[in-house]
Amino acid sequence: MSIKELLFAVADIWMIAVGFTYGIKFIRNYKNYLLGIEWIIVATSGTNFLIYGLIKAGHDSPMYAVAYFLDAFSRSIGITLILVLGLMMVTHRYKPSAAVDIGAFALAAVVGLLLSQFAEEIGTPGKIFYIVVNVLTTIFLIYFVKRLWDIRERGHAVWAAVATACGFVIAAIYDFVHIPSDDAEHTIFYVFALSTWGLQMFAYYRAYRAFDAYNKRVDAQAVSPSAPATA
């Protein structure tokens, strides 16, 4: 195994561990099925990608088709619309219904299937679509970072900002930039991408947890007005 392949495996395992760990915690601790399931889907995608890379399966492998679909699933709706709706549960006290949860994932599945099955026919417009939805999501994430800063969760705000900036760069170069000396499978790029996606899931979970704790302190203060202010 080369150094590049080792780094790829380490980055992928990092992302898988974060996705499964915090995906389960989102569901168990906060009943946030949007973020919980999406985190688990990303981790599942990473697991498939890791096996695909380790056994050096070809593009004709079913694992490649699965990887392409899950990638399109998350890049189009998962780590965009679903991420925003999930974070709104702390920023706006939004409580999505089961229908919204199911509808969001159904939409992601349909869009992901279309973008993966007809990638060649769609061509450049599909790649531009990924960038557009990422830009819109980044705007919301900047707002999320500002809200964290305003409630004095500034450490989490900084980490969320760094993760968002890295995620934006990865999304911007994903389909359009080839790193010099990288191989045909874009191993170097994926080392950076997988590390970044793991960082995003890690930073957003911890920021969500801090925001939720702040909301609970505010609620407790509303019930007991005599309690000292905390933020």
N, C-alpha and C positions, 0 to 999 in steps of 0.2 A: 504494500500500500504506500503510495507516494504521500509527501507532506500535504499536497493539495487535497487529496482524498481523505486524509486523516482530519484536516481542518473542516472539510465538508461534513464528515460524520459527526464531529464534535458539535458544530453549529446546529446541525439537524437534531441531534439528541437533546441539546439545550432547548430548542424550540418545542420539541415533542414533550419534554418534561414540564415545561411551563404551561403548555396548552392543556394537557391532561390535568395537572395539579390545580391550576386556577380555574379551569373550566368546571371541574367538579365543585370547587369552593364557591363559584358564582351561583351554582344551582343549590347547593346544600345550605350555604350561609345567607344568601340574599334572594333566593327564588328567582334569580335573573336567568331565565331560560334562553333569552336571546344571546347574551354574551357567553353564558355557560356552554351552550351547544355549539356556538360558533368557535369558541376556543378549542373544544373537543374535535370539531371538524378539521381545524387547522392542524392539530396534533396528529389526527388520523392521516391527513394528507402528508405530513412530514414522515410518518412511519412508512407509508407506502413509498415515498420518495427515497427514504434511506435504504430500504430493501432493494428497490430498483437500482440505486447507485452501487450498492455493495456487490450485487450479483451481475452487474453490468448488463442488464436486460436491454434489448434493443427497442427502437421506436415502434416495432410491431408487437410488443408485449402488451397484454391487457393492463398491466400496471402503468404503462405510459399513458394509455387512454384515461385511466382513473386519475392519474396525477394531473393531466391536462384539464379534466373536468373540475376537479376540486380546486385547482388554481383559478380557473375562470369563475367558479362559484364564489370564492372569497374575494377576489379582486373586483368583481362586478357589484355584488350586493352584500356579501358577508362582512368584510372589513370596511364597509362604507355605510349603507343604509342600516344594516342590522347593528353595527357598532354605534351609530348615532342614537338609534332608538334605545339601545341598551344603556348608554350613558345618560340619556335623558331621565332615567329612573332616579338619578340622584340630582341632576341639575335642574329638573323641572318637576320632580315628584311624579313623573309619568308612570302610569300603571297599565301596561299593555294587556289586552285581553288575550285569551287563548287563540282567538281567531286571528289576531294581529301576529302573534308568534308563528302560528302555522302558515299564515299568508306570506310572511316575510321569507321564511325558508322555502316555501313553494316557489315564490318568485325567483329566489336565488338559484334554485334548481333548474327552473326553466331557462333563465338567462344564461346560467353557466353551461347548460346543455347546448344552447344555440351557439354561444361563443366558442365552445370547444369543438362541436361537430361541424360547424360551418366557418371555421377560422380562415381558411384560404379564400372562401367566397366573400366573406365580409372584409377581409384584408385590413388596410390601414384605418378605416373608420372604427373598427373594433378596438384597435390599439389606442386610438384617440379617445374613445369612450372610457377606457380604463383611466386615462389621465384626467379626464373631466370629472369623473366621479371621485377620484382621489383628491382633486383640488377642492371640490365642494366639501368633502369630508374633512380635509385639513382646515378649512375655514371654521367648521364647528369645533374641531379639536383645539384651535387657537382660543376660541371662546371658552372651552373647557379648562384650558390652562389658566386663562385669566380668572375664571371663577375660583379655581384652586388658590391662586395668588391672593385674591380678595378675601378668602376665608382664612388666610394665614397658613395655608398648607403649602409653603413655598418650596420646600424640598421636593415634594411630590409634583409641584408645578414645573420645576426645573427638569426633573426626570421625564415627565410627560412631554415637555417641549422638545427635549433632546430626541426622544423616541419618535415623536411626530416629524421632526425635521429629517431624521434618518429615513423614516418610512416614505416621506415625500420624495427624497432623492432616489431611493430604490424604485419607486413607482414611475418616476420620470424617465429613468434610463433603462427600465426593464426590457422594452422591446426595441429600443432605438440606439443603444450604445453597447459596443463590444469592447470589453476591457482588453488592452494590449497584452499579448502573451497568454490570454485565456484560451482554453481548449474549445472544441466544438460543442461540448456539453455545458459550457459556461460555468465550470466548477468554481472559479474564483468569484464570479458574480454571486453565485448561490451561497458561498461562504458568508459574504456580506449580507445578502438578503435574508437568509435563515437566522443569522445572528440578530438582525434588525427586527424581524417579525417576533422573535422570542422576547426581545427587549420591549417591544410595544405591548405585548400581552402582559408581561411582568409589570411594567410601569403603569399601565391603565388599570390593572386589577388593584394595585396598591393605592393608586389615586382614588379609585372608586371606593375602596374601603375607608379611606380617610374622609371622603366627602360624605359617605353614609353615616360615619360616626359623628361628623359635624351636624348633620341634619337631626340626628337623634338627640344631640345636646341642645339644639335649638328647640326641639319639641318638648324636651324635659323642662327647659326654662319657661316655655309658654304655659306649661301646666303648673309650675312653681315659680311665679314671678319674682319671688324673693331670692331665688338662686342667683349667684354671681354670674355675670356675663363671661362667656368663654371665647368668643370670637367677634 
